[in-house]
């Protein structure tokens, strides 16, 4: 007889949120960094299964030019013809510019995200703009989106370290966050793009953002596990009152800016920790693990998530 699966012991800790929103990025940030290009129907099924696991925010795809992200070249087809939306689930998409916004509007999107840089070098390499010029590019996108009744999320990349510039001063991150908030972004996701952050660094960045006028309730966190710090950094953010955490089912996606990067925080690993802390999240772990195993089979490689490996092994 098969033994029951392991469960974390729930030990409530003081000073944590009662509930956390998991902003699932596997279908966008995860798949865009995978070498395989999956059929559109597989992506649609993936999103359907993630919704079935209880996730209520699913970043569905990106309207970046197909030349730069061929893995998501089917964004319009996915949203207009393949995706069967689940009631109560939000399906935001990433848009890089006004052309991307046009495509998102044509697809009936209600929630978009823009992708900013906290450093000069990455802004030039990723956006072909200076740190200051990126806001000129984003301003009409945000203005038009807000005028159309859309919500706009702002991603900030390289908030903790940059492979070309090294450690990033928290005040520099806060200045970018403030400008995005003033532009009208309802939420700011602070990204540890190369995974070099540590809990004390997380505190410093959050302190700087709050001091600059971006309240904790407006901040989300997006950690990569390159150096094994994603969960400890997430816990540090939760203790400061952050209630939205980005994660990727099965740990999908790598980081192209750091050698040996293990990619995004796995949603299953996050759920296991939240269960142990008694923090509500609404996700059924068994269904989520089964979904990640299903996706790993289609990608032809095992999931890097420790929880997936432990429960599905």
CORJOPE-V765094 format. One record per helix or strand of 3 or more residues. SS is the DSSP state (2 for helix, 1 for strand). FROM is the first residue (numbers start at 0). TO is the last residue. Records with the same first field share a line. If there is no record, write none. Layout:
BEGIN
SS = FROM-TO  FROM-TO
END
This chain:
BEGIN
1 = 20-23  110-116  150-156  186-191  218-223  243-247
2 = 25-32  39-51  69-71  74-81  97-105  119-126  132-146  169-182  198-210  215-217  229-238  248-250  266-276  284-298  305-311
END
